[in-house]
Amino acid sequence: DGRDKLPEPHKGFYFSLGLAESTKYFGSAFEYIRVVPDARAYIPTSRNSTLALRGVYGRMAPLSGDSPITERFYGGGSNDHRGFSYHRLGPQLAAPNGRTLPIGGDVSILFSIEERIKLIELADEWLIGALFIDAGDVVVGPSNLDVSQLHYAAGPGLRYNTPVGLVRADVGFRLNRWKVGERPDNPDAGQRLAFHVSFGEAF
């Protein structure tokens, strides 16, 4: 972790590598390896603005049989792809009531770029505006991933540091792959907007 400060880094970098293994030798019904590298960078563009960048890749490799649905990747949400509601980006299964249920995938990819600008100081804390672009996808397996056909979303946001932490609001506008009937694998087709309210920065 090379960030200069939290919760609002102005410069620096961050990198993490998540590793998990499940094996029958420890009593598990599933065998798999799960790897998640996460890289972030923060670049000052002026005294009161910061360019934040993030790239995350997730890969689950079942060693025998299928992967457990509880450990698969699910995209969407305030800390993920903001063009989708929580866990709504990725493979879905049609339910009898006509709705769709997320079932996750073994591969996930996400890129985010965000410009954060201090707008005005209120009660000794800055009201921060943001403009972001998120690009990513969650798919069944490596052969289903097409980086030229990622889901893109852009939008504005506001942040304010309160006594209970940084409060954040974002609105994501899907830029592609949102029309009904456009593609059979478009999750939540017809829903172009997603609203998010959360604590802390997305990354």
Secondary structure as a PSIPRED ss2 file (coil, helix, strand):
# PSIPRED VFORMAT (PSIPRED V4.0)

   1 D C   1.000  0.000  0.000
   2 G C   1.000  0.000  0.000
   3 R C   1.000  0.000  0.000
   4 D C   1.000  0.000  0.000
   5 K C   1.000  0.000  0.000
   6 L C   1.000  0.000  0.000
   7 P C   1.000  0.000  0.000
   8 E C   1.000  0.000  0.000
   9 P C   1.000  0.000  0.000
  10 H C   1.000  0.000  0.000
  11 K C   1.000  0.000  0.000
  12 G E   0.000  0.000  1.000
  13 F E   0.000  0.000  1.000
  14 Y E   0.000  0.000  1.000
  15 F E   0.000  0.000  1.000
  16 S E   0.000  0.000  1.000
  17 L E   0.000  0.000  1.000
  18 G E   0.000  0.000  1.000
  19 L E   0.000  0.000  1.000
  20 A E   0.000  0.000  1.000
  21 E E   0.000  0.000  1.000
  22 S E   0.000  0.000  1.000
  23 T C   1.000  0.000  0.000
  24 K H   0.000  1.000  0.000
  25 Y H   0.000  1.000  0.000
  26 F H   0.000  1.000  0.000
  27 G C   1.000  0.000  0.000
  28 S C   1.000  0.000  0.000
  29 A C   1.000  0.000  0.000
  30 F C   1.000  0.000  0.000
  31 E E   0.000  0.000  1.000
  32 Y E   0.000  0.000  1.000
  33 I E   0.000  0.000  1.000
  34 R E   0.000  0.000  1.000
  35 V E   0.000  0.000  1.000
  36 V E   0.000  0.000  1.000
  37 P E   0.000  0.000  1.000
  38 D E   0.000  0.000  1.000
  39 A E   0.000  0.000  1.000
  40 R E   0.000  0.000  1.000
  41 A E   0.000  0.000  1.000
  42 Y E   0.000  0.000  1.000
  43 I E   0.000  0.000  1.000
  44 P E   0.000  0.000  1.000
  45 T E   0.000  0.000  1.000
  46 S E   0.000  0.000  1.000
  47 R C   1.000  0.000  0.000
  48 N C   1.000  0.000  0.000
  49 S E   0.000  0.000  1.000
  50 T E   0.000  0.000  1.000
  51 L E   0.000  0.000  1.000
  52 A E   0.000  0.000  1.000
  53 L E   0.000  0.000  1.000
  54 R E   0.000  0.000  1.000
  55 G E   0.000  0.000  1.000
  56 V E   0.000  0.000  1.000
  57 Y E   0.000  0.000  1.000
  58 G E   0.000  0.000  1.000
  59 R E   0.000  0.000  1.000
  60 M E   0.000  0.000  1.000
  61 A E   0.000  0.000  1.000
  62 P E   0.000  0.000  1.000
  63 L E   0.000  0.000  1.000
  64 S E   0.000  0.000  1.000
  65 G C   1.000  0.000  0.000
  66 D C   1.000  0.000  0.000
  67 S C   1.000  0.000  0.000
  68 P C   1.000  0.000  0.000
  69 I H   0.000  1.000  0.000
  70 T H   0.000  1.000  0.000
  71 E H   0.000  1.000  0.000
  72 R C   1.000  0.000  0.000
  73 F E   0.000  0.000  1.000
  74 Y C   1.000  0.000  0.000
  75 G E   0.000  0.000  1.000
  76 G C   1.000  0.000  0.000
  77 G C   1.000  0.000  0.000
  78 S C   1.000  0.000  0.000
  79 N C   1.000  0.000  0.000
  80 D C   1.000  0.000  0.000
  81 H C   1.000  0.000  0.000
  82 R C   1.000  0.000  0.000
  83 G C   1.000  0.000  0.000
  84 F C   1.000  0.000  0.000
  85 S C   1.000  0.000  0.000
  86 Y C   1.000  0.000  0.000
  87 H C   1.000  0.000  0.000
  88 R C   1.000  0.000  0.000
  89 L E   0.000  0.000  1.000
  90 G C   1.000  0.000  0.000
  91 P C   1.000  0.000  0.000
  92 Q E   0.000  0.000  1.000
  93 L E   0.000  0.000  1.000
  94 A E   0.000  0.000  1.000
  95 A C   1.000  0.000  0.000
  96 P C   1.000  0.000  0.000
  97 N C   1.000  0.000  0.000
  98 G C   1.000  0.000  0.000
  99 R C   1.000  0.000  0.000
 100 T E   0.000  0.000  1.000
 101 L E   0.000  0.000  1.000
 102 P E   0.000  0.000  1.000
 103 I C   1.000  0.000  0.000
 104 G C   1.000  0.000  0.000
 105 G E   0.000  0.000  1.000
 106 D C   1.000  0.000  0.000
 107 V E   0.000  0.000  1.000
 108 S E   0.000  0.000  1.000
 109 I E   0.000  0.000  1.000
 110 L E   0.000  0.000  1.000
 111 F E   0.000  0.000  1.000
 112 S E   0.000  0.000  1.000
 113 I E   0.000  0.000  1.000
 114 E E   0.000  0.000  1.000
 115 E E   0.000  0.000  1.000
 116 R E   0.000  0.000  1.000
 117 I E   0.000  0.000  1.000
 118 K E   0.000  0.000  1.000
 119 L E   0.000  0.000  1.000
 120 I E   0.000  0.000  1.000
 121 E E   0.000  0.000  1.000
 122 L E   0.000  0.000  1.000
 123 A C   1.000  0.000  0.000
 124 D C   1.000  0.000  0.000
 125 E E   0.000  0.000  1.000
 126 W E   0.000  0.000  1.000
 127 L E   0.000  0.000  1.000
 128 I E   0.000  0.000  1.000
 129 G E   0.000  0.000  1.000
 130 A E   0.000  0.000  1.000
 131 L E   0.000  0.000  1.000
 132 F E   0.000  0.000  1.000
 133 I E   0.000  0.000  1.000
 134 D E   0.000  0.000  1.000
 135 A E   0.000  0.000  1.000
 136 G E   0.000  0.000  1.000
 137 D E   0.000  0.000  1.000
 138 V E   0.000  0.000  1.000
 139 V E   0.000  0.000  1.000
 140 V C   1.000  0.000  0.000
 141 G C   1.000  0.000  0.000
 142 P H   0.000  1.000  0.000
 143 S H   0.000  1.000  0.000
 144 N H   0.000  1.000  0.000
 145 L C   1.000  0.000  0.000
 146 D C   1.000  0.000  0.000
 147 V H   0.000  1.000  0.000
 148 S H   0.000  1.000  0.000
 149 Q H   0.000  1.000  0.000
 150 L C   1.000  0.000  0.000
 151 H E   0.000  0.000  1.000
 152 Y E   0.000  0.000  1.000
 153 A E   0.000  0.000  1.000
 154 A E   0.000  0.000  1.000
 155 G E   0.000  0.000  1.000
 156 P E   0.000  0.000  1.000
 157 G E   0.000  0.000  1.000
 158 L E   0.000  0.000  1.000
 159 R E   0.000  0.000  1.000
 160 Y E   0.000  0.000  1.000
 161 N E   0.000  0.000  1.000
 162 T E   0.000  0.000  1.000
 163 P C   1.000  0.000  0.000
 164 V C   1.000  0.000  0.000
 165 G E   0.000  0.000  1.000
 166 L E   0.000  0.000  1.000
 167 V E   0.000  0.000  1.000
 168 R E   0.000  0.000  1.000
 169 A E   0.000  0.000  1.000
 170 D E   0.000  0.000  1.000
 171 V E   0.000  0.000  1.000
 172 G E   0.000  0.000  1.000
 173 F E   0.000  0.000  1.000
 174 R E   0.000  0.000  1.000
 175 L C   1.000  0.000  0.000
 176 N C   1.000  0.000  0.000
 177 R C   1.000  0.000  0.000
 178 W C   1.000  0.000  0.000
 179 K C   1.000  0.000  0.000
 180 V C   1.000  0.000  0.000
 181 G C   1.000  0.000  0.000
 182 E C   1.000  0.000  0.000
 183 R C   1.000  0.000  0.000
 184 P C   1.000  0.000  0.000
 185 D C   1.000  0.000  0.000
 186 N C   1.000  0.000  0.000
 187 P C   1.000  0.000  0.000
 188 D C   1.000  0.000  0.000
 189 A C   1.000  0.000  0.000
 190 G C   1.000  0.000  0.000
 191 Q C   1.000  0.000  0.000
 192 R C   1.000  0.000  0.000
 193 L E   0.000  0.000  1.000
 194 A E   0.000  0.000  1.000
 195 F E   0.000  0.000  1.000
 196 H E   0.000  0.000  1.000
 197 V E   0.000  0.000  1.000
 198 S E   0.000  0.000  1.000
 199 F E   0.000  0.000  1.000
 200 G C   1.000  0.000  0.000
 201 E C   1.000  0.000  0.000
 202 A C   1.000  0.000  0.000
 203 F C   1.000  0.000  0.000
